[in-house]
Amino acid sequence: MENTYTAVIKQDDGWWIGWIEEIPGVNCQEKTREELMETLRVTLKEALEMNRNEALTVAASDYSEVALKI
C-alpha cells in the first residue's frame, strides 16, 4: 500500500531542511534538495515502521488491524 505524505522544505544558510507534516519528529537537514528528499523518505519509512512495531507490541495479542481512509 502506497501512501502520500507532505514534506515542508526550505533552504536556510546553505542547508536544505525539511519536515513531514503528518508525522511529528520526522525532520532532516542536508546540503542538497535531492539528498534532503531521500533522507526524508528513509527517515519517514523508519519512523512508520518503528511506530507500527510499537503499536503491535503494546497490543500484544488478540488484536485486529483495520485500514482507515480519511
N, C-alpha and C positions, 0 to 999 in steps of 0.2 A: 504494500500500500504506500503510495507516494503522497506526501503532504507538502503544503507550501507554507513557508514562514516568511516574515518580513524582517529584512536586515535594514537597520538605520545606520548609514555610514557617512563619514566625513573625513576630510583631510585637515590635520592640525599640526602645525610646526614640523612639517616634513613627514609625518606619520599618518597612516590611514587607521582610523579607529571605527569600530562598529559594534552594534548590539543587535540581538534578536529580540524583537518586541514582545513576542508571546512567551518567552522562556526567561524568567529572571536569572541573572548570573551568567548568561552566555554573552560574553563580550571579549573582543580581541583587538590587538594592535599589531600592525605590520608596516613595512616600508613601502609596499606597493598595493594598489587596489586588488590586483589579482591574487596576491598572497593573502590579503585580508579575507577575500571571499572564500578561498579554500580553507583557511583556518577557521572561519565561522562555521562552514559546513561540517568540518571534523569535530569541532567543539560542540556543536548542536547535536550531532549524532551521538557523541559520548554522553552528553547530558541526558538525552532522551532514554538511552539505554540504562544509565545509572538510575534515573527516576523510575523506570519500569521495573528494574530489578528490586529496588527498594519497596515499591508498592506490592510486588509479589511476595517478598519476604515478610512484610507486615501482614498481608492477608493469610499467609501460612498455608491453609488448605480449605477445601470446600468453598471455593470462590468461583465466580463467573466473570468472564471478560465480555464486555458489551461495547460495541462500536457506537460512538456518539457523533452525530452530524449537527453542526450548528450553522 
